[in-house]
Amino acid sequence: MSQKYKYQWRITKYNPDFRDENGHYTKIEDWTSSYDIGKVFNGQLFTFKEYLHVESAYINTILMFLKESKVKSLRVIGLEKHKFKAQQKWQFLYEDKFQHVQLEEDMVIDVEDVPTICKMILRELMYCQLLVKDKIFIHFGWDYYMYIGTNYQSAVAIKFASNNGLYVESFQSPCYLSQEEIIRIMQWALIDDDSITGEEELKKIPLKEYQNILNLLDEHPVTGIFKLNTQHKDFFQRFLSHKMDFSKYEYYLWCNN
């Protein structure tokens, strides 16, 4: 991302005392997902009630950081919509209000919507990053890891997290990328086939041109995966040796490192 954040933290339920010299978490028996509810860890049944307690600590910590950063709205980045595991045993994870959440890439949401959206992310029902340029970002990783970056020291939010059983460590988010680190690749697959059949790296395209052709606002760092259509063909064909054919292939712009 081109944005700058002075402070970045890794915020998790994992006690750093159990990390080795390489930073790897060594406590083998520990839950890492909402889908671990009902399993036994260290001789104790992991219950939905216990899960909700930790989930609430994460979400309320996010709200405290947003409050200290004086943020009223955030932008949705890297949106991925997941299919809900519809088995009866997981129905308790799905709340009626989730069906009313209609997000789109680059959409601006109000702070009031953050708890529901973050709850869906933590329950693996969707994925996105949230940010306000040069103010704050919120990233979620695998295994219930969370990363927050701001330009405020956020002492109140950090204390709140610690008081609610979370561990706050100074740590750069692995999702945080400068524009120099981002690689953008055109990928294509046969229609109705998920397997990528070809790809080609795109070079020397200014960020602003990506934002314009993808209809993104200036705050969007153009990271993530974008499905393209015929309206994008003339622009991207100039930078490709592959001859684009939308009657045969589906095209995706992959932007990461």
GROMACS elastic network, one bead per residue, 0.5 to 0.9 nm:
[ bonds ]
;  ai    aj funct       b0    kb
    1     4     6  0.78542   500
    1   176     6  0.64189   500
    1   179     6  0.53333   500
    1   180     6  0.85992   500
    1   181     6  0.85719   500
    1   182     6  0.81579   500
    1   220     6  0.84722   500
    1   221     6  0.52957   500
    1   222     6  0.82703   500
    1   223     6  0.80811   500
    2   133     6  0.89165   500
    2   177     6  0.77992   500
    2   178     6  0.53718   500
    2   179     6  0.56794   500
    2   180     6  0.87324   500
    2   219     6  0.89789   500
    2   221     6  0.67744   500
    3   133     6  0.59680   500
    3   134     6  0.53834   500
    3   135     6  0.87010   500
    3   178     6  0.77819   500
    3   219     6  0.84352   500
    3   221     6  0.82906   500
    4   133     6  0.80675   500
    4   134     6  0.55675   500
    4   135     6  0.82981   500
    4   150     6  0.85751   500
    4   151     6  0.81259   500
    4   178     6  0.88550   500
    5     8     6  0.69862   500
    5   133     6  0.89707   500
    5   134     6  0.61273   500
    5   135     6  0.69830   500
    5   136     6  0.71545   500
    5   137     6  0.83889   500
    5   149     6  0.57993   500
    5   150     6  0.51735   500
    5   151     6  0.52428   500
    5   152     6  0.87199   500
    6   149     6  0.73997   500
    6   150     6  0.62669   500
    6   152     6  0.75240   500
    6   153     6  0.86040   500
    7   148     6  0.83129   500
    7   149     6  0.54814   500
    7   150     6  0.53559   500
    7   151     6  0.58262   500
    7   152     6  0.69371   500
    7   153     6  0.67966   500
    7   154     6  0.89500   500
    7   170     6  0.76397   500
    7   171     6  0.85713   500
    7   172     6  0.83768   500
    8   147     6  0.71753   500
    8   148     6  0.57218   500
    8   150     6  0.64855   500
    8   151     6  0.86503   500
    8   169     6  0.85100   500
    8   170     6  0.59704   500
    8   171     6  0.56739   500
    8   172     6  0.53805   500
    8   173     6  0.69177   500
    9   146     6  0.83693   500
    9   147     6  0.55900   500
    9   148     6  0.54080   500
    9   149     6  0.62891   500
    9   150     6  0.89445   500
    9   168     6  0.62852   500
    9   169     6  0.53502   500
    9   172     6  0.63984   500
    9   173     6  0.72764   500
   10   145     6  0.72360   500
   10   146     6  0.58932   500
   10   148     6  0.67153   500
   10   149     6  0.89733   500
   10   167     6  0.79717   500
   10   168     6  0.58603   500
   10   169     6  0.52032   500
   10   170     6  0.63084   500
   10   171     6  0.53661   500
   10   172     6  0.73426   500
   10   173     6  0.70501   500
   11    14     6  0.84886   500
   11    58     6  0.82539   500
   11   145     6  0.67299   500
   11   146     6  0.52551   500
   11   147     6  0.58876   500
   11   148     6  0.74675   500
   11   161     6  0.80779   500
   11   166     6  0.66192   500
   11   167     6  0.56052   500
   11   169     6  0.64697   500
   11   170     6  0.88244   500
   11   171     6  0.89759   500
   12    15     6  0.80166   500
   12    58     6  0.79234   500
   12   144     6  0.69473   500
   12   145     6  0.54878   500
   12   146     6  0.61247   500
   12   147     6  0.84632   500
   12   165     6  0.88686   500
   12   166     6  0.55144   500
   12   167     6  0.54565   500
   12   168     6  0.68813   500
   12   169     6  0.86984   500
   13    54     6  0.76008   500
   13    58     6  0.86753   500
   13   144     6  0.79722   500
   13   145     6  0.81271   500
   13   165     6  0.66642   500
   13   167     6  0.60092   500
   14    17     6  0.86468   500
   14    18     6  0.79244   500
   14    19     6  0.89626   500
   14    25     6  0.78342   500
   14    27     6  0.89816   500
   14    30     6  0.88276   500
   14   145     6  0.87479   500
   14   166     6  0.73060   500
   14   167     6  0.65902   500
   15    18     6  0.59869   500
   15    19     6  0.77941   500
   15    25     6  0.85382   500
   15   166     6  0.80287   500
   15   167     6  0.63365   500
   16    19     6  0.52471   500
   16    20     6  0.86841   500
   16    23     6  0.82103   500
   16    25     6  0.75320   500
   16   167     6  0.74768   500
   16   169     6  0.83651   500
   17    20     6  0.82228   500
   17    25     6  0.87725   500
   18    23     6  0.89028   500
   18    24     6  0.82144   500
   18    25     6  0.57439   500
   18    26     6  0.55621   500
   18    27     6  0.60791   500
   19    22     6  0.75067   500
   19    23     6  0.51168   500
   19    24     6  0.50954   500
   19    26     6  0.57011   500
   19    27     6  0.80423   500
   20    23     6  0.52197   500
   20    24     6  0.54672   500
   20    25     6  0.66388   500
   20    26     6  0.67329   500
   21    24     6  0.74977   500
   22    25     6  0.89714   500
   23    26     6  0.89896   500
   25    28     6  0.79633   500
   27    30     6  0.67423   500
   29    40     6  0.87969   500
   29    41     6  0.55157   500
   29    42     6  0.62089   500
   30    41     6  0.61459   500
   30    42     6  0.79141   500
   31    34     6  0.80889   500
   31    35     6  0.88492   500
   31    36     6  0.59688   500
   31    37     6  0.81322   500
   31    39     6  0.84782   500
   31    41     6  0.72553   500
   31    46     6  0.79510   500
   31   143     6  0.81911   500
   31   144     6  0.88926   500
   32    35     6  0.83493   500
   32    36     6  0.69986   500
   32   142     6  0.81642   500
   32   144     6  0.56979   500
   32   145     6  0.87600   500
   33    36     6  0.54320   500
   33    37     6  0.78391   500
   33   122     6  0.78948   500
   33   123     6  0.73489   500
   33   124     6  0.81985   500
   33   142     6  0.87450   500
   33   143     6  0.61226   500
   33   144     6  0.64577   500
   34    37     6  0.58119   500
   34    48     6  0.83558   500
   34    51     6  0.70417   500
   34    93     6  0.80294   500
   34   122     6  0.75220   500
   34   123     6  0.56484   500
   34   124     6  0.78858   500
   34   144     6  0.89571   500
   35    38     6  0.81709   500
   35    39     6  0.88340   500
   35    90     6  0.77367   500
   35    93     6  0.89294   500
   35   123     6  0.79390   500
   35   124     6  0.89294   500
   36    39     6  0.56326   500
   36    40     6  0.85833   500
   36    46     6  0.73548   500
   36    47     6  0.89310   500
   37    40     6  0.85167   500
   37    45     6  0.80901   500
   37    46     6  0.53551   500
   37    47     6  0.55507   500
   37    48     6  0.60079   500
   37    50     6  0.88869   500
   37    51     6  0.73351   500
   38    45     6  0.62053   500
   38    46     6  0.54329   500
   38    47     6  0.58512   500
   38    48     6  0.76996   500
   39    44     6  0.83477   500
   39    45     6  0.58411   500
   39    46     6  0.57038   500
   39    47     6  0.81361   500
   40    43     6  0.58446   500
   40    44     6  0.52436   500
   40    46     6  0.58921   500
   41    44     6  0.52706   500
   41    45     6  0.64030   500
   41    46     6  0.67855   500
   42    45     6  0.84673   500
   46    49     6  0.84769   500
   46    50     6  0.67081   500
   46    51     6  0.74763   500
   47    50     6  0.52564   500
   47    51     6  0.63382   500
   47    52     6  0.87636   500
   48    52     6  0.61352   500
   48    53     6  0.86596   500
   48    92     6  0.88236   500
   48    93     6  0.89557   500
   49    52     6  0.51933   500
   49    53     6  0.63985   500
   50    53     6  0.51802   500
   50    54     6  0.66697   500
   50    55     6  0.87607   500
   51    54     6  0.53762   500
   51    55     6  0.61102   500
   51    56     6  0.85734   500
   52    56     6  0.59321   500
   52    57     6  0.85128   500
   53    56     6  0.53327   500
   53    57     6  0.64521   500
   54    57     6  0.50390   500
   54    58     6  0.64759   500
   54    59     6  0.88329   500
   54   164     6  0.83397   500
   54   165     6  0.79068   500
   54   166     6  0.84095   500
   55    58     6  0.52287   500
   55    59     6  0.63364   500
   55    60     6  0.86119   500
   55   119     6  0.73735   500
   55   122     6  0.74965   500
   56    59     6  0.51252   500
   56    60     6  0.58856   500
   56    61     6  0.82452   500
   56   115     6  0.89355   500
   56   119     6  0.85686   500
   57    60     6  0.53277   500
   57    61     6  0.59634   500
   57    62     6  0.86389   500
   57   160     6  0.88685   500
   57   161     6  0.69723   500
   57   164     6  0.59186   500
   57   165     6  0.74950   500
   57   166     6  0.73986   500
   58    61     6  0.51675   500
   58    62     6  0.63612   500
   58    63     6  0.88655   500
   58   118     6  0.88011   500
   58   146     6  0.82721   500
   58   161     6  0.76992   500
   58   164     6  0.87940   500
   58   166     6  0.78148   500
   59    62     6  0.51229   500
   59    63     6  0.64231   500
   59    64     6  0.88001   500
   59   114     6  0.82218   500
   59   115     6  0.59952   500
   59   116     6  0.89989   500
   59   118     6  0.67195   500
   59   119     6  0.73087   500
   60    64     6  0.62665   500
   60    65     6  0.87761   500
   60   115     6  0.79391   500
   60   160     6  0.86391   500
   60   161     6  0.82699   500
   61    64     6  0.50614   500
   61    65     6  0.63904   500
   61    66     6  0.87017   500
   61   157     6  0.62942   500
   61   158     6  0.78811   500
   61   160     6  0.66526   500
   61   161     6  0.55266   500
   61   164     6  0.85641   500
   61   166     6  0.89431   500
   62    65     6  0.51926   500
   62    66     6  0.62530   500
   62    67     6  0.86301   500
   62   114     6  0.85735   500
   62   115     6  0.85490   500
   62   118     6  0.89334   500
   62   138     6  0.79211   500
   62   148     6  0.81972   500
   62   157     6  0.80742   500
   62   161     6  0.89464   500
   63    66     6  0.50195   500
   63    67     6  0.60990   500
   63    68     6  0.86936   500
   63   111     6  0.80182   500
   63   114     6  0.79460   500
   63   115     6  0.79723   500
   63   157     6  0.84457   500
   64    67     6  0.50236   500
   64    68     6  0.62792   500
   64    69     6  0.85898   500
   64   154     6  0.85589   500
   64   156     6  0.75703   500
   64   157     6  0.50280   500
   64   158     6  0.85385   500
   64   160     6  0.76402   500
   64   161     6  0.87204   500
   65    68     6  0.51890   500
   65    69     6  0.61410   500
   65    70     6  0.85800   500
   65    71     6  0.88161   500
   65   136     6  0.84409   500
   65   148     6  0.83207   500
   65   150     6  0.83315   500
   65   154     6  0.64961   500
   65   156     6  0.81721   500
   65   157     6  0.53080   500
   65   158     6  0.80578   500
   66    69     6  0.50348   500
   66    70     6  0.61049   500
   66    71     6  0.53103   500
   66    72     6  0.77541   500
   66   111     6  0.80111   500
   66   136     6  0.76787   500
   66   157     6  0.87970   500
   67    70     6  0.50310   500
   67    71     6  0.62406   500
   67    72     6  0.82516   500
   67   157     6  0.85237   500
   68    71     6  0.78292   500
   68   152     6  0.75551   500
   68   153     6  0.89334   500
   68   154     6  0.61471   500
   68   155     6  0.87410   500
   68   156     6  0.76322   500
   68   157     6  0.72397   500
   69   135     6  0.67267   500
   69   136     6  0.71336   500
   69   150     6  0.73021   500
   69   151     6  0.78623   500
   69   152     6  0.66043   500
   69   154     6  0.77165   500
   70   135     6  0.88091   500
   71    74     6  0.75253   500
   71   111     6  0.74883   500
   71   132     6  0.78494   500
   71   135     6  0.80126   500
   71   136     6  0.82619   500
   72   109     6  0.87381   500
   72   110     6  0.61147   500
   72   111     6  0.53671   500
   72   112     6  0.84469   500
   73   108     6  0.65125   500
   73   109     6  0.54432   500
   73   111     6  0.52092   500
   73   112     6  0.85220   500
   73   114     6  0.89609   500
   73   131     6  0.87645   500
   73   132     6  0.76545   500
   74   107     6  0.83442   500
   74   108     6  0.54719   500
   74   109     6  0.54275   500
   74   110     6  0.65565   500
   74   111     6  0.71291   500
   74   114     6  0.86858   500
   74   130     6  0.59158   500
   74   131     6  0.53189   500
   74   132     6  0.53682   500
   74   133     6  0.89091   500
   74   136     6  0.87497   500
   74   137     6  0.86593   500
   75   105     6  0.84716   500
   75   106     6  0.58692   500
   75   107     6  0.56819   500
   75   109     6  0.63073   500
   75   129     6  0.80769   500
   75   130     6  0.54647   500
   75   131     6  0.52688   500
   75   132     6  0.62542   500
   75   133     6  0.87339   500
   75   219     6  0.82579   500
   75   220     6  0.81497   500
   76    79     6  0.67631   500
   76   103     6  0.78561   500
   76   104     6  0.73846   500
   76   105     6  0.58345   500
   76   106     6  0.50612   500
   76   107     6  0.53529   500
   76   108     6  0.62838   500
   76   109     6  0.73939   500
   76   128     6  0.63215   500
   76   129     6  0.59368   500
   76   130     6  0.50760   500
   76   131     6  0.69788   500
   76   220     6  0.88179   500
   77   104     6  0.88693   500
   77   105     6  0.59216   500
   77   106     6  0.57948   500
   77   107     6  0.80565   500
   77   128     6  0.56387   500
   77   130     6  0.61006   500
   77   131     6  0.75553   500
   77   220     6  0.71467   500
   77   221     6  0.83359   500
   77   222     6  0.84120   500
   77   223     6  0.76263   500
   77   224     6  0.76543   500
   78   105     6  0.67316   500
   78   106     6  0.83566   500
   78   127     6  0.74744   500
   78   128     6  0.50686   500
   78   129     6  0.60910   500
   78   130     6  0.88513   500
   78   222     6  0.85512   500
   78   223     6  0.65056   500
   78   225     6  0.70351   500
   78   226     6  0.88402   500
   79   103     6  0.79601   500
   79   104     6  0.70789   500
   79   105     6  0.57141   500
   79   106     6  0.85360   500
   79   126     6  0.75837   500
   79   127     6  0.56989   500
   79   129     6  0.72843   500
   79   224     6  0.77804   500
   79   225     6  0.85839   500
   80   105     6  0.89178   500
   80   126     6  0.56811   500
   80   128     6  0.62603   500
   80   225     6  0.88471   500
   81   125     6  0.70063   500
   81   127     6  0.64912   500
   81   128     6  0.86867   500
   82   124     6  0.73036   500
   82   125     6  0.52599   500
   82   127     6  0.75938   500
   83    86     6  0.83484   500
   83   125     6  0.66765   500
   83   126     6  0.80212   500
   84    87     6  0.87641   500
   84    90     6  0.89822   500
   84    94     6  0.82019   500
   84   124     6  0.82533   500
   84   125     6  0.58840   500
   84   126     6  0.88082   500
   85    88     6  0.87020   500
   85    90     6  0.68370   500
   85    91     6  0.82295   500
   85   125     6  0.85077   500
   86    89     6  0.82447   500
   86    90     6  0.67803   500
   86    91     6  0.67543   500
   87    90     6  0.57403   500
   87    91     6  0.68378   500
   88    91     6  0.53176   500
   88    92     6  0.83707   500
   89    92     6  0.74773   500
   90    93     6  0.57449   500
   90    94     6  0.76080   500
   91    94     6  0.55358   500
   91    95     6  0.83834   500
   92    95     6  0.73530   500
   93   123     6  0.71459   500
   94    97     6  0.85819   500
   94    98     6  0.70594   500
   94   120     6  0.84854   500
   94   123     6  0.86580   500
   94   125     6  0.86132   500
   95    98     6  0.56030   500
   95    99     6  0.79040   500
   96    99     6  0.60204   500
   96   100     6  0.78680   500
   97   100     6  0.55306   500
   97   101     6  0.72241   500
   97   116     6  0.79993   500
   98   101     6  0.54490   500
   98   102     6  0.88493   500
   98   116     6  0.72709   500
   98   117     6  0.82299   500
   98   120     6  0.74311   500
   99   102     6  0.78042   500
  101   113     6  0.87571   500
  101   116     6  0.82291   500
  101   117     6  0.76398   500
  103   106     6  0.88740   500
  103   107     6  0.67307   500
  103   108     6  0.89798   500
  103   109     6  0.86129   500
  104   107     6  0.54338   500
  104   108     6  0.89044   500
  105   108     6  0.89509   500
  105   128     6  0.87726   500
  105   216     6  0.84291   500
  106   216     6  0.64168   500
  106   217     6  0.72515   500
  106   219     6  0.86476   500
  106   220     6  0.67242   500
  109   112     6  0.81653   500
  109   113     6  0.64972   500
  109   114     6  0.76591   500
  110   113     6  0.55087   500
  110   114     6  0.70791   500
  111   114     6  0.52301   500
  111   115     6  0.80687   500
  112   115     6  0.70155   500
  112   116     6  0.84592   500
  113   116     6  0.58169   500
  113   117     6  0.63556   500
  113   118     6  0.87193   500
  114   117     6  0.51536   500
  114   118     6  0.59040   500
  114   119     6  0.83201   500
  115   118     6  0.52859   500
  115   119     6  0.59819   500
  115   120     6  0.86522   500
  116   119     6  0.50582   500
  116   120     6  0.63062   500
  116   121     6  0.87575   500
  117   120     6  0.51846   500
  117   121     6  0.63568   500
  117   122     6  0.87589   500
  117   126     6  0.83764   500
  117   127     6  0.88968   500
  117   128     6  0.89157   500
  118   122     6  0.60707   500
  118   123     6  0.84586   500
  118   127     6  0.87237   500
  118   128     6  0.89286   500
  119   122     6  0.51682   500
  119   123     6  0.61531   500
  119   124     6  0.86189   500
  119   125     6  0.86861   500
  120   123     6  0.50855   500
  120   124     6  0.62010   500
  120   125     6  0.51252   500
  120   126     6  0.60087   500
  120   127     6  0.79412   500
  121   125     6  0.57752   500
  121   126     6  0.50813   500
  121   127     6  0.52213   500
  121   128     6  0.74070   500
  121   140     6  0.78381   500
  122   125     6  0.76642   500
  122   126     6  0.83554   500
  122   127     6  0.84869   500
  122   140     6  0.79926   500
  122   144     6  0.69461   500
  123   126     6  0.79633   500
  124   127     6  0.70703   500
  127   140     6  0.80289   500
  128   139     6  0.76865   500
  128   140     6  0.79279   500
  129   137     6  0.73490   500
  129   138     6  0.58838   500
  129   139     6  0.51342   500
  129   140     6  0.71299   500
  129   175     6  0.89669   500
  130   136     6  0.82469   500
  130   137     6  0.56267   500
  130   138     6  0.51162   500
  130   139     6  0.68407   500
  131   134     6  0.85966   500
  131   135     6  0.76902   500
  131   136     6  0.55506   500
  131   138     6  0.62090   500
  131   139     6  0.86673   500
  131   219     6  0.88749   500
  132   135     6  0.53862   500
  132   136     6  0.53116   500
  132   137     6  0.63540   500
  132   219     6  0.77842   500
  133   136     6  0.67961   500
  133   137     6  0.79529   500
  133   219     6  0.59942   500
  133   220     6  0.85230   500
  134   137     6  0.85706   500
  134   150     6  0.75163   500
  134   151     6  0.71877   500
  135   149     6  0.80049   500
  135   150     6  0.53879   500
  135   151     6  0.58064   500
  135   152     6  0.81034   500
  136   148     6  0.71229   500
  136   149     6  0.53637   500
  136   151     6  0.70403   500
  136   152     6  0.87829   500
  137   147     6  0.80172   500
  137   148     6  0.56109   500
  137   149     6  0.52070   500
  137   150     6  0.66994   500
  137   176     6  0.89834   500
  138   146     6  0.74180   500
  138   147     6  0.59061   500
  138   149     6  0.68116   500
  139   145     6  0.85503   500
  139   146     6  0.58249   500
  139   148     6  0.63303   500
  139   149     6  0.86800   500
  139   173     6  0.74145   500
  139   174     6  0.89329   500
  139   175     6  0.68805   500
  139   176     6  0.84741   500
  140   144     6  0.72953   500
  140   145     6  0.58680   500
  140   147     6  0.61991   500
  140   148     6  0.88057   500
  140   175     6  0.84715   500
  141   144     6  0.64771   500
  141   146     6  0.59776   500
  141   147     6  0.77475   500
  141   173     6  0.89544   500
  141   174     6  0.83911   500
  141   175     6  0.81533   500
  142   145     6  0.59282   500
  142   146     6  0.86089   500
  146   173     6  0.85158   500
  147   171     6  0.80388   500
  147   172     6  0.78158   500
  147   173     6  0.56304   500
  147   174     6  0.85355   500
  147   175     6  0.85740   500
  148   172     6  0.87540   500
  148   173     6  0.74853   500
  149   152     6  0.87245   500
  149   172     6  0.80925   500
  149   173     6  0.78896   500
  150   153     6  0.76042   500
  150   154     6  0.80467   500
  151   154     6  0.85686   500
  152   155     6  0.84564   500
  153   156     6  0.87190   500
  153   158     6  0.87391   500
  154   157     6  0.53858   500
  154   158     6  0.61968   500
  154   159     6  0.86555   500
  155   158     6  0.51330   500
  155   159     6  0.61149   500
  155   160     6  0.85407   500
  156   159     6  0.51980   500
  156   160     6  0.61418   500
  156   161     6  0.87129   500
  157   161     6  0.62068   500
  157   162     6  0.86811   500
  158   161     6  0.51479   500
  158   162     6  0.62897   500
  158   163     6  0.86111   500
  158   167     6  0.87048   500
  158   168     6  0.66737   500
  159   162     6  0.51144   500
  159   163     6  0.60624   500
  159   164     6  0.85940   500
  159   168     6  0.89441   500
  160   163     6  0.51138   500
  160   164     6  0.62691   500
  160   165     6  0.89794   500
  160   166     6  0.87279   500
  161   164     6  0.51713   500
  161   165     6  0.65976   500
  161   166     6  0.52047   500
  161   167     6  0.69859   500
  161   168     6  0.72615   500
  162   165     6  0.54126   500
  162   167     6  0.58219   500
  162   168     6  0.70309   500
  163   166     6  0.73304   500
  168   171     6  0.88749   500
  171   174     6  0.89238   500
  172   175     6  0.85029   500
  172   176     6  0.72404   500
  173   176     6  0.52226   500
  173   177     6  0.86107   500
  174   177     6  0.76926   500
  175   256     6  0.88309   500
  177   180     6  0.79006   500
  177   181     6  0.59021   500
  177   182     6  0.65164   500
  177   221     6  0.89922   500
  177   223     6  0.87934   500
  177   256     6  0.80567   500
  177   257     6  0.78575   500
  178   181     6  0.52849   500
  178   182     6  0.66638   500
  178   221     6  0.88324   500
  179   182     6  0.52897   500
  179   183     6  0.85214   500
  179   207     6  0.83511   500
  179   221     6  0.76583   500
  180   183     6  0.81506   500
  181   256     6  0.79535   500
  181   257     6  0.61536   500
  182   223     6  0.76270   500
  182   255     6  0.63866   500
  182   256     6  0.51156   500
  182   257     6  0.50779   500
  183   201     6  0.75321   500
  183   202     6  0.79466   500
  183   203     6  0.85492   500
  183   254     6  0.79826   500
  183   255     6  0.56616   500
  183   256     6  0.54265   500
  183   257     6  0.53435   500
  184   200     6  0.88237   500
  184   201     6  0.60537   500
  184   202     6  0.56793   500
  184   203     6  0.76088   500
  184   223     6  0.83969   500
  184   253     6  0.68386   500
  184   254     6  0.55887   500
  184   256     6  0.66087   500
  184   257     6  0.82538   500
  185   199     6  0.65537   500
  185   200     6  0.55788   500
  185   202     6  0.55107   500
  185   203     6  0.87620   500
  185   252     6  0.82554   500
  185   253     6  0.58390   500
  185   254     6  0.51126   500
  185   255     6  0.64512   500
  185   256     6  0.86964   500
  186   198     6  0.83690   500
  186   199     6  0.53917   500
  186   200     6  0.52544   500
  186   201     6  0.61243   500
  186   202     6  0.67620   500
  186   236     6  0.87673   500
  186   240     6  0.84987   500
  186   251     6  0.70428   500
  186   252     6  0.59233   500
  186   254     6  0.62797   500
  186   255     6  0.88819   500
  187   196     6  0.66123   500
  187   197     6  0.77334   500
  187   198     6  0.58292   500
  187   200     6  0.66314   500
  187   201     6  0.86672   500
  187   250     6  0.83813   500
  187   251     6  0.57671   500
  187   252     6  0.51615   500
  187   253     6  0.62784   500
  187   254     6  0.70071   500
  188   191     6  0.89981   500
  188   195     6  0.86102   500
  188   196     6  0.56989   500
  188   197     6  0.60160   500
  188   198     6  0.54936   500
  188   199     6  0.62703   500
  188   244     6  0.88717   500
  188   249     6  0.59994   500
  188   250     6  0.55185   500
  188   252     6  0.62100   500
  188   253     6  0.88341   500
  189   192     6  0.81814   500
  189   193     6  0.63081   500
  189   194     6  0.64786   500
  189   195     6  0.59051   500
  189   197     6  0.50811   500
  189   198     6  0.69474   500
  189   248     6  0.84502   500
  189   249     6  0.53231   500
  189   250     6  0.53848   500
  189   251     6  0.67216   500
  189   252     6  0.85573   500
  190   193     6  0.52878   500
  190   194     6  0.75799   500
  190   195     6  0.75892   500
  190   196     6  0.76851   500
  190   197     6  0.71150   500
  190   248     6  0.60123   500
  190   250     6  0.61839   500
  190   251     6  0.89833   500
  191   194     6  0.80340   500
  191   246     6  0.85967   500
  191   247     6  0.80745   500
  191   248     6  0.60677   500
  191   249     6  0.50800   500
  191   250     6  0.55288   500
  192   249     6  0.87674   500
  192   250     6  0.82764   500
  193   196     6  0.80545   500
  193   250     6  0.88155   500
  196   199     6  0.76406   500
  198   242     6  0.89734   500
  199   242     6  0.86980   500
  200   240     6  0.71774   500
  200   241     6  0.82295   500
  200   242     6  0.78302   500
  201   240     6  0.83460   500
  202   205     6  0.72931   500
  202   236     6  0.87146   500
  202   239     6  0.65579   500
  202   240     6  0.73672   500
  203   206     6  0.88484   500
  203   239     6  0.75929   500
  204   239     6  0.88027   500
  205   208     6  0.84028   500
  205   209     6  0.66960   500
  205   210     6  0.71926   500
  205   239     6  0.84183   500
  206   209     6  0.54015   500
  206   210     6  0.67380   500
  206   211     6  0.89357   500
  207   210     6  0.51898   500
  207   211     6  0.62899   500
  207   212     6  0.87029   500
  207   221     6  0.78343   500
  207   222     6  0.75307   500
  208   211     6  0.50122   500
  208   212     6  0.61421   500
  208   213     6  0.87227   500
  208   218     6  0.74653   500
  209   212     6  0.50520   500
  209   213     6  0.61805   500
  209   214     6  0.84510   500
  210   213     6  0.53938   500
  210   214     6  0.60227   500
  210   215     6  0.82513   500
  210   216     6  0.80255   500
  210   222     6  0.71391   500
  211   214     6  0.53113   500
  211   215     6  0.57592   500
  211   217     6  0.63647   500
  211   218     6  0.69025   500
  211   220     6  0.73968   500
  211   221     6  0.83046   500
  211   222     6  0.69033   500
  212   215     6  0.50178   500
  212   216     6  0.62331   500
  212   217     6  0.78312   500
  212   218     6  0.89447   500
  213   216     6  0.78251   500
  213   231     6  0.88876   500
  213   232     6  0.69212   500
  213   235     6  0.76412   500
  214   222     6  0.87866   500
  214   226     6  0.82996   500
  214   228     6  0.85993   500
  214   232     6  0.80778   500
  216   219     6  0.80892   500
  216   220     6  0.62789   500
  216   222     6  0.79999   500
  217   220     6  0.57795   500
  218   221     6  0.78031   500
  220   223     6  0.78991   500
  222   225     6  0.87631   500
  222   255     6  0.68978   500
  223   226     6  0.87645   500
  223   254     6  0.76604   500
  223   256     6  0.58993   500
  224   253     6  0.81260   500
  224   254     6  0.61454   500
  224   255     6  0.51129   500
  224   256     6  0.63679   500
  225   252     6  0.65607   500
  225   253     6  0.55878   500
  225   255     6  0.61334   500
  225   256     6  0.84880   500
  226   251     6  0.85340   500
  226   252     6  0.54669   500
  226   253     6  0.50280   500
  226   254     6  0.66568   500
  226   255     6  0.83848   500
  227   250     6  0.77886   500
  227   251     6  0.60642   500
  227   253     6  0.64512   500
  227   254     6  0.88888   500
  228   231     6  0.79018   500
  228   232     6  0.62900   500
  228   233     6  0.81615   500
  228   250     6  0.75415   500
  228   251     6  0.54509   500
  228   252     6  0.56612   500
  228   253     6  0.71012   500
  229   232     6  0.56931   500
  229   233     6  0.70673   500
  229   246     6  0.74725   500
  229   250     6  0.79985   500
  229   251     6  0.73286   500
  229   252     6  0.89834   500
  230   233     6  0.51545   500
  230   234     6  0.81051   500
  230   245     6  0.88904   500
  230   246     6  0.66264   500
  231   234     6  0.72873   500
  231   235     6  0.83830   500
  232   235     6  0.56701   500
  232   236     6  0.64093   500
  232   237     6  0.85135   500
  233   236     6  0.55041   500
  233   237     6  0.57848   500
  233   238     6  0.87986   500
  233   244     6  0.70227   500
  233   245     6  0.87398   500
  233   246     6  0.85292   500
  234   237     6  0.53745   500
  234   238     6  0.68957   500
  235   238     6  0.60996   500
  235   239     6  0.79356   500
  236   239     6  0.55547   500
  236   240     6  0.67018   500
  236   244     6  0.87700   500
  237   240     6  0.51858   500
  237   241     6  0.76978   500
  237   242     6  0.78159   500
  237   243     6  0.70314   500
  237   244     6  0.67044   500
  238   241     6  0.82463   500
  240   243     6  0.72258   500
  240   244     6  0.83861   500
  244   248     6  0.88627   500
  244   249     6  0.78671   500
  244   251     6  0.84342   500
  245   248     6  0.56288   500
  245   249     6  0.59912   500
  245   250     6  0.83668   500
  246   249     6  0.50827   500
  246   250     6  0.61946   500
  246   251     6  0.76413   500
  247   250     6  0.82666   500
